[in-house]
Amino acid sequence: MKVSFHGQSVVQVQTETHQIIIDPFISGNGTCDLDANEVQPDVILLTHGHNDHVGDTIDIAKRTNALVVAPNELANYLGERGLNTHPMHIGGAHQFDFGKVKLTQAFHGSAFVDENGKSIYTGMPAGILLTVEGKTIYHAGDTALFSDLKLIGELNDIELAFLPIGDNFTMGPEDALIAAEWVNAKQVVPIHYNTFPLIEQDGDAFASKVKPGKGVALKPGEGMEL
């Protein structure tokens, strides 16, 4: 499979049979290399309801009829908007035809601001353990450092982890280095940084401090084969 990074927290996973996109914040994201009118995902995975993560989900899913997998309250809200959704909750796992999804804790918030400026509560935020073609990818979502990251690493053989480093709203680089050690993935990619001034960070500097050979600061549009 090919896994690629596209700015902020946008990750694509291309398997033999499915195109999966996580947190498709494309329009209005100056760091993203994608075109929201051209992506063709079969599945959209969402970590939480903030607009810089839900992003273009509604328009993309209506155009492609992609399945949207999200925390329960967010999935329910998007279902009311006419999307094809599958609700989940933290600690729960489900085997789909494209792979297995399990939601983990993430210490953050979750609300979606609609086109009328109304803030909609969208449940608890989450991280995502995605297991496809025998390999597990961990997308931590937006989160602070918390000790159960160590448990997540102990219970799962994680091939690739995407960890936020932006600070202010999530872990900063120092805490993310601790998270990288605890998660113990074979490779670690920084996300959720440089999208706007408050979260400007040096991804290469972070990657260089992860255990030798494990840190990879992907530029938007770059990817790797797993």
C-alpha positions in Angstrom: 0.0 0.0 0.0 1.0 3.6 -0.4 0.5 6.1 2.5 0.9 9.8 1.7 0.7 13.1 3.7 -1.0 16.2 2.4 -0.6 19.0 4.9 -2.2 19.6 8.3 -3.6 16.2 9.3 -4.6 15.0 5.8 -3.4 11.4 5.2 -4.2 9.2 2.2 -3.9 5.4 2.2 -4.1 3.6 -1.2 -4.5 -0.1 -0.9 -5.0 -2.7 -3.6 -8.8 -2.2 -3.5 -9.6 1.1 -1.7 -8.6 4.8 -1.5 -8.9 6.0 2.1 -8.5 9.6 3.3 -8.2 10.8 6.8 -9.3 14.3 8.0 -9.7 15.8 4.4 -9.1 19.5 5.2 -8.2 20.6 1.7 -10.0 23.8 0.8 -8.6 26.7 2.7 -5.5 24.7 3.7 -2.5 26.4 2.2 -0.3 23.5 2.9 -2.4 20.9 1.0 -1.5 19.8 -2.5 -4.8 18.1 -3.3 -7.9 19.4 -5.1 -11.1 18.7 -3.2 -13.0 18.4 -6.5 -10.7 15.7 -7.8 -10.1 13.3 -4.9 -12.0 10.0 -5.2 -11.9 8.3 -1.8 -13.9 5.1 -1.1 -13.7 5.8 2.6 -13.3 9.0 4.7 -12.0 8.5 8.3 -12.5 11.4 10.7 -10.8 11.9 14.1 -13.1 14.7 15.4 -15.4 17.5 14.4 -13.2 20.6 14.1 -13.5 22.2 10.7 -9.8 21.9 10.0 -10.3 18.1 10.1 -13.8 17.5 8.8 -12.7 19.9 6.0 -14.3 19.0 2.7 -15.9 15.8 3.9 -19.5 16.8 3.1 -18.9 17.9 -0.5 -16.5 15.0 -1.2 -18.8 12.3 0.3 -21.9 13.7 -1.5 -19.9 13.6 -4.8 -18.3 10.2 -4.4 -20.7 8.4 -1.9 -17.7 7.6 0.2 -18.4 5.9 3.5 -17.6 8.3 6.4 -16.4 6.6 9.5 -16.4 8.9 12.5 -17.0 9.2 16.3 -20.7 8.6 17.0 -22.0 12.2 17.4 -20.1 13.4 14.4 -21.2 10.5 12.3 -24.8 11.2 13.3 -24.6 14.8 12.4 -23.1 14.0 9.0 -25.7 11.4 8.5 -28.4 14.0 9.0 -26.6 16.0 6.2 -27.2 13.1 3.9 -23.9 11.3 4.1 -23.3 7.5 4.2 -21.9 7.1 7.7 -20.7 4.5 10.2 -20.6 5.7 13.8 -18.0 4.4 16.2 -16.7 5.3 19.7 -13.5 5.2 21.6 -12.3 1.7 22.4 -14.5 0.2 19.8 -13.2 -1.6 16.7 -14.9 -2.7 13.5 -13.8 -4.9 10.6 -14.8 -3.3 7.3 -14.2 -4.6 3.8 -11.3 -2.2 3.4 -9.6 -3.0 6.8 -10.1 -2.8 10.6 -10.6 0.5 12.4 -10.3 1.1 16.1 -10.8 4.4 17.8 -8.4 5.5 20.6 -8.5 8.3 23.1 -7.3 11.8 22.2 -7.3 14.6 24.6 -8.8 17.6 22.7 -12.2 19.1 21.9 -14.7 18.4 19.1 -17.3 20.8 17.6 -18.2 21.7 14.0 -19.1 25.2 13.0 -21.7 25.0 10.2 -22.3 27.4 7.3 -24.5 29.5 9.5 -21.8 30.0 12.1 -23.6 27.6 14.5 -21.3 25.4 16.7 -22.5 21.8 16.7 -21.2 19.4 19.5 -19.7 16.4 17.8 -18.8 14.1 20.6 -15.4 13.1 21.9 -12.2 13.4 19.7 -10.3 10.3 18.8 -7.2 8.8 17.3 -7.4 6.0 14.7 -5.8 2.7 14.5 -6.2 1.5 10.9 -5.1 -2.0 10.1 -5.0 -2.8 6.3 -3.1 -5.5 4.4 -1.6 -6.8 7.7 -0.1 -3.5 8.8 -1.3 -1.0 11.4 -1.2 2.8 10.9 -1.8 5.1 13.9 -3.2 8.6 13.3 -3.3 10.2 16.7 -5.6 13.0 15.6 -5.4 16.2 17.7 -4.1 15.3 21.2 -2.1 16.2 24.2 0.5 13.9 25.5 -1.2 11.3 27.8 0.2 8.2 29.4 -2.0 5.6 27.6 -0.1 6.3 24.4 2.4 3.9 26.0 -0.4 1.3 26.3 -1.4 1.9 22.6 2.2 1.1 21.7 2.4 -2.0 23.8 -0.9 -3.5 22.5 -0.3 -2.8 18.8 2.5 -3.4 16.4 2.4 0.0 14.7 4.1 0.3 11.4 3.6 4.0 10.9 2.4 6.7 13.3 1.2 10.2 12.5 1.7 12.5 15.6 0.8 16.2 15.9 3.6 18.6 16.8 2.1 22.0 16.3 1.8 23.0 20.0 -0.8 25.5 21.3 -3.8 23.2 20.3 -2.0 19.9 20.5 1.3 18.4 21.7 4.4 20.4 20.8 7.6 18.8 19.5 9.0 18.0 23.0 5.9 16.1 24.1 5.5 14.5 20.7 9.0 13.0 21.1 7.9 11.3 24.3 4.8 10.1 22.4 6.9 8.7 19.6 8.9 6.7 22.1 5.8 5.3 23.8 3.9 4.5 20.6 7.1 2.7 19.4 6.1 2.8 15.7 8.6 1.7 13.1 8.3 5.1 11.5 6.9 8.4 12.8 5.6 11.3 10.7 4.8 14.8 12.2 1.4 16.3 11.4 -0.7 19.3 12.4 1.9 22.0 12.0 2.8 25.0 9.7 -0.8 25.4 8.5 -1.1 28.8 10.2 1.3 30.9 12.4 0.2 29.6 15.8 1.4 26.1 14.9 4.6 26.8 13.0 7.2 24.2 13.8 10.3 22.6 12.2 9.2 19.1 11.0 12.7 18.1 9.9 14.1 19.1 13.3 11.5 17.0 15.1 12.1 14.0 12.8 15.8 14.2 13.4 15.3 13.8 17.1 13.1 10.7 16.9 15.1 7.5 17.4 17.6 7.2 14.5 15.9 6.1 11.3 12.3 6.4 12.7 11.5 10.0 12.1 10.3 11.1 8.6 9.1 14.6 7.9 7.0 14.2 4.8 6.3 17.2 2.6 2.7 17.6 1.3 2.3 15.2 -1.5 5.1 12.9 -0.4 4.4 9.3 0.7 5.9 5.9 1.3 5.2 2.3 0.5 4.4 0.0 3.4 
